[in-house]
């Protein structure tokens, strides 16, 4: 890893005038080296509507029968890598953290080591790769990196809460070079060597409050924290997001529910186990559908909401295949937790997941991704009833919301994700 970083640094010095695309590819390679190229290929396949080969034999579906997901390579146990990274990571207070303080191992996967945090997914390389892939699919679903209108002339300071490996914030900071971007997460899993100069990261546990002054950011973005915040803490979190947003600034939230749609009997069993486990940790598995209401309750004006339906499985063409890869990564990440809850052994767990992947195809399973956004009012507008809403970045179709029993129709990638509807 060290020699690879050195060579990348040398190339940067030799090419001081790198294009944005070249810089983006450099820091993405720094995130997970060669394996991220597969994600980029998948992303280009989505954008260019070109072929993206995936296995159709159920016995070879990634993540079942003991196979590691084809994109999520089996490198999570590289402890020496994390020990090396820990010497380069610093929290917002400026104090360094050692590897033994930062993480613990569960069923061969690396996790954060903060007892007060409820987040159950790993924070290792495999999980970061899954998050990269999920980012590209969700970005395609909503037609861009934000649903609210992002204006670089106005939005000069941006906060990404729960940034993970930084895929969203790195893309945004590369595209909008005159805007300052700040990413925070409970685990330092972002690139430490190669990243845009207008991008910085801090280790922060948002449940304890955001370490920023009031009215600091013009745009505050948060997504995929449904398994990170207990239900009781969501109102406080939303208030914190509003507090650090400047009057007239935008808050945007995106979440995917724990439970998918059009599930078969085996998938329904697994979802029931997962829901009960989440409830046991105090999580709200349906918070994705409440985002707009929480924003309004926090005083946000002009709140808008939408959702996009994303197929899971080869039946959904390229998008469905990529979402199946994402699902393989999720089940791999949840393996240790679910085995502990159910007393399954490895063989039983693999057999169950194999049946789940078959049902993705036979039942045409899909998930809904929800997004809500709005504007923090100016002090004089706190008691005004007139909404002040930003225009959406790209107008989604506005038919009546589809029935939960009606999955999106498979087909071309450009059509698969046009089943979004304003709620």
Secondary structure, 3 states (H helix, E strand, C coil): CHHHHHHHHHHHHHCCCCCHHHHHHHHHHHHHHHHHHHHHHHHHHHHHCCCCCCCCCHHHCCCCCCCCCCCCCCCCCCHHHHHHHHCCCECCCCCECCHHHHEEEECCEEEECCCCCCCCCCCCHHHHHHHHHHHHHHHHHHCCCCCECCCCCCCCEEEEECCCCCHHHHHHHHHCCCCEEEEEECCCCCCCCCCCCCEEEEECCHHHCCCCCCCCEEEEEEECCCCCCEHHHHHHHHHHHHHHEEEEEEEEEEEECCCCECCCHHHHHHHHHHHHHHHHCCECCCHHHHHHHHHHHCCEEEEEEEEEEEECCHHHHHHHHHHHHHHHHHHHHHHHHHHHHHCCCHHHHHHHHHHHHHHHHHCCCEEEEEEEEEEECCHHHCCCCCCCCCCECCCCCCCCCCCCCCCCCCCCHHHHCCCCEEC
